[in-house]
Structures are given as structure tokens and as C-alpha cells.
Amino acid sequence: MTKNIVNTALVLVGAGSLLTGCSFEQPETNCFVQESPSWAVKYDVVDSPKDANGDACTTTAPLVELMGVYKYVNPETGAAQLALRPATLASRAIADTTTTSADQTSLGSLDTEPKDHGFCHANDFAPAFVNVAASDTAAANTIRYEFSNVRVYSAAVAPGTQFTGEVKYTSNGCTSSYVMRAVWPPAPCDTASTEPAENCGVGSGLNPEFAVVCQPTSATGTTGYCVPAGDIPSFK
């Protein structure tokens, strides 16, 4: 069985990103990934931000953000790749003439068969980055993501709809490290709401067996996205 992937690059379209370009037939693999311009990704801090001199600094990764996630398979070799495109890069890419969609998207090698406990591993990711031009209020800046040890949960109970991994995030010269917890589909939420559909419950659009919580996009806000409540796979 084959599927048609209509893309060779990721580009910003509205709030998300899409694969566009040439079309070619690709074989299916047993490592299923729910391909979408928007997954909800939570970042759990591992190492606090430090500058190039090792001194503490304040710029951190978003608490939660959307991320484009796609899979490519080489039709000749069967080798698979996983593409990750964070919204932080996609939202700034439209104004960056110094990088291409390839620079702004991280590609890594992906297993073709699940390994331990239903996980498909992805590694050897190229860094993804954008260059933000200086403005009247801010200096020029490079935002950079370096992904590693990504594991997509591809068991039949929830094929390709949760993943975890590690990421090193750099912005304003501050570098910090995180563990990612990601889920599809992205469900907006509000911690102040008592309606289950608005707070990661019934009607939110998520698998009812997923253990999820609402993560606001800011430390002082109430609105954000539903994210896995625990380690992947996160089930009730």
C-alpha cells in the first residue's frame, strides 16, 4: 500500500505549516506518524538557560507550542525520515530572507519498525533555525532547535499520536535543554473553564483514553493547549 506525499519542503500557511512541492509515491512503513501541521508540544526543562560563557540568562523555550510533524519515506531504499517544524520558527520564517524552509525544518532518521514497547525512534536530526532581523526594540537574533532521541509511540492502541524526545533551544544567546511531551490533535483549552470540552475532557477532540492536562501558553494566562499529563505514552 502506498500513499502520496505532496511535498518536498515545509512552508508557513496561516498559523501552521504544510508540505509543498513535488509529488511522489512512498511505501508505507509500520512506524505510523500522524502527519499534521499542528501537534501540541510541552517542554519540560532539564537544564536552565545559560549563555556562551556559562552564565545564567533568562530566555527560555515556550511553555507549549504547536509543531508541524511529517514523515518521509525514500521510495527506493525504504529509509524513513521525520520532519519537525516548530511554530516559533514557522511564525518568523516569513520575514527571514536569509534561510530556507529546509533550514527552518529539522529532519532526522526514523525507524521503519517499532522497537521497544511500541516506540519508533528518530535520531540524527539536523538543527532547525531562523534569523530574526533587528528592530527598533530588539537586536538581531537566531532561534535554534536541536532535536535528539525522539520516540514516536506507534502501538495499535494509539498509533502515531504521541511522541517524546529531547531538544536544545537557543534564543538571544541563551541555551536550555528540555524533554518534549507531544500529542495530536492539538486541543485548545482554558484552565478557568468548567466545561469538559474546553478543559481537555469529553468533547475536546482528544482520545478519551489519553491522560492530558491543560497547559497555558503563558505563566500568568489560562488559555493554552492540552498536553500529555505524564511520560509517553500517557494514558489514564
N, C-alpha and C positions, 0 to 999 in steps of 0.2 A: 504494500500500500504506500502511496506517495502523497505528499502534499505540496502545494505550490507556495513558495515563499517569495512574495513580490517585493524584494528589497535587496540592496547592497549597502545602504547607509541609513543611519538614523537622522531624522530631521525634526525640528520643532514644528508642531502644528497645534496652535492654540495652547492649551495647558499641558499637553503631552507631547510624545514623540512617536513617529511612525517609521516603519521601514519602507524605503522607496528605492526605485531604480530598476535593475534588470530582473527578469523573472527566470527561474529555472526550477526543474523538478528535483526534489530531495527525498531520499528514503526516510521512512520513519525509523526511530530507534525506541528501545524500551525505556529510556530515560525521558519521560514526558515532562515538558515545561509548559505551563500556561503562558503563552505569549501574549503580552499586553503592553500598551504604552504606560500603564499605571498599576504598579503594586504599591502597597503601603509598607514602608520600611522604618523600623525603630532602631535607633543607635544607642547601645549601652556602653558607656565609657569604660575603657580599660586603662588607658594612660592619659593623664591630664595634659592639656596643651603646653608645649614648650617651643621656644624659638630656636634658631640655629645655634645659639650659644648655650642651650640647655636651660635657659631661664624661663620661669613661668610666664605665660601670656594668657589672653582671655578669649580669643576667637575659637569657637567650637563648631562641630557639625550640627546640623539641625536636630531637634529632638525627634522629629519624624518627618519624612518627606515621601513624595511619590517617586517611583523609579520605573523606567521602561526596561522590560526584560524580554529577551528574544533568544531563540535557538537557531543556529545554522548547522546544516549537515552537508559536508562535501559529497556530492553525488558519485564521485569516482572512488574515493577512499573510504567513505562512511564515517570519517572523523567528524566529531561534533564540536561546536563552539557555543559558548554562552555569551550574550551581549548584554551589558548593563549600562544604562544611561540615567543618572540621577537628575531629578528635576532642577536641582540647583545649577547644574551645568546647562541643561536644556533651556532654562529661562534666560540665561545670559548669552547663550551662543548666538542668538540672532544679531547681537550688536558686536560680536567678535569677528573681525575680518582676518585675524592672524592664525586662526586654527580652522580645521575642517571637522565635519561630522565624525570622521574616523578618530581624530584627536579627542573629541568630546565623548566618545563611547569606549568602554572597556571591553575587550574581547579576551576570553580565556578558553582553554581546552575543557571539554565536558565529556564525562563518561558516556558510553553508549549503552551500558547495562548498569542497573543499580548494584551497589556493593553492600556495605553493612547496613542492616536494618532498614532497607528501602531507600537509602540515600544515594544520589548520584553526585559525584564530586566534580568540582570545576576548579582549575588552578591555572597558573602561568598567565595571569591577566596583565595586559598592558595598562599603564596608568591612563586615566582619562582626565582632561583638564580644559579649562578655558582661561583666556587672558581678559581681565576686566580693565577697560581703559580708565585713566584718571578722570575725575570730575571736579567740579568746583568744591566739593565737600569731602572727597576721598582720593587717596593715592591709587595709582595703578596696582592691580592685584592679580595673582594667579591662584585659581581654586583648583585643587588637585585631589583626585581619589585614587587610592591604590588598594585593589581588592585582592584577597587571598583566601584559600581554604573555604570556598563557597560550597555548600552542600544543599542540593535541592531534594526535598522529600518527594519521592516518586512512587510510593507504595499505592496499591489499588484503592485503599480507603480514602485517600485524598491526593490523587496524582498531580504532582507539579504545582501545588497551590500554596506551599510554604517553603521558605528556604532560610538558611542561616549562613554566616560567614564572617570574615574579618575585614576591616577596612582601616586604612590610614588616611586621615583627612588633613589637608593643608590649606590654610587661607590666611591672608595678612601675615605670612611668615610664621604662623602658629601651626604646629603639627600635633595631632592627637590620634589615639587609636580606639577602635570600637569593635564590639560584636554586633552584628546585624540580626534582627528578627523580622522576617517579612511574610506578608500574606496577600493573597489575591482572592476575591476582588477588593479594591480599596473601598472601604465603607466610611463615609464621613460620620462624625459623632460629636456629641456635646455632653460633657460630664455634668452639666447643670440640668439636663433633661431627665424626666422620669418616664419618658416613652421608650420602651424597649427598642423600637426601630431606630431611635435616634441615639442610642447608647449601647450599641454592639449586641443587642438582643434579637429576639424574633422580629423579622421584618427588615433587618439591616442588610440582607442580601448575602450574608456570610453563611458558610456551612454551620448548621446548628450544633455540630459536634466539636467545633473549634473552641478552645479556651482563649478568649480575647478580652482586651480591655481598651478603654478609650484613652488615647494619648494626645493631649492638646499640643498644638504646634508651637506654643509659647509657654513659658513658665508661669505666666500670670493669666493666661486665657483658659477658656473652657472648651473651645472647638478644635477638632483635630481629626484623627483617623483611628479606626480600630486596628490594634496590633496584637500579635501573639502575646499571651499573658506569661508564658514560660518558655523553656527551651523547646526547640523544634524537634519533633512535631509537638505542637501544643494542642492537646485535646482535653476535654472535660473528663 
